[in-house]
């Protein structure tokens, strides 16, 4: 697995999470809160945009932190990610560019 593929999986997961929150049958605490807010007149589109932005910021920061380019819990250090077969996923800060393209553009 490459850094780009790893980031793409993160982006897919973010989308899946958002979709599950906004599913009318969602039993998650977030899904229930969204239903409560939309029932009270808050725009579902505005809530979606807000949560999407928050998740993008969160994923982007986490991926940069894994590359040692941002703080994770106040600590800046480089982490190494390996696939199941022992291949290094993030050599030389390769998550950063893919993360920017997936979450900030």
N, C-alpha and C positions, 0 to 999 in steps of 0.2 A: 504494500500500500504506500502511496506517495503522500506527501504533505497536502497536495491539492485534493486528492481523494478524501483524506481525513477531514479537511475543512468542508468539502462538499457534503460529507455525511453529517457534520455538525449543522450545516445550513438546512439540510433535509429534516433533521431532528427538530430544529427550531420551528420550521413550517408545520411539522406534524403536531408539535405541542400547541402552537397557536390554533390550528384547526380543531384540535380536541377541546380546547377551552371554549371555542365558539360554536361547537356542536350543541344543538338544542337538547340533546340527550346526555350531555356531559355530566358526570357525577363527581367531577373534581371540585375542590373548594373554590378554585378560581372560576371554573365554569358556572358554578352556582352564584358566585358574586357578580359575574358578568350579567347573568339573567336578572338578578335583583336590580342592578344598575340600569339595565335597558328597560326593565318594567317600570322604573322610576323616571324614565324619559331621557336617560343619557344615550347618546348616539353610539350604536354598536360599531360604526365605522371609526369614530373617534377613539373608542376604547381599543379597537384592533390596532390602529395606527400607534397609539401610545405603547401598548404591550409589545408590538413588533419592534419599535425603536428601543425599548428597554432591553429586550432580549438580544437585539443586534449589538448593542453596547456591551452587554454582559458577555456574550460569546466572543466578541472581538477582543475584549480585555483579557479574558481567560486564555484565548489562543496566543495572544502576544505575551502573556505571562509565561506560558509554557516554553516560548522561545527565548525567554529572558529579556524581553523588550518592555515589560510592564510589571507592575507590582502585583503579587498574589498574596493577600493578607499582610501587606506591608513588607514583604520580602521580594527582592528582585534576584532571581537566579535562573539559570537555564536548566530546563528539564529535558530528558530524553524520552521519547515515545517509541516503543517498538511494537511491530505487528506480532501476531501469533507465531509466525515463523522466524522471528528474531531480526527482521529487517528494521533498521532505524527509519522512522517516519519523518522526523524533523531535523535533518542535518543542517547546520549553518543557518538557522533562522528561517527556514523555508516556509513556515506557517504564516509569517507576517504578510507577505504579498497576497497569498491566496485568501487570507482572512480579510484583508482590506477589500479585495474584489468582491467577496461573498457577502460581507456585512456592512460595508460603508459606502459602496458605490451605488 
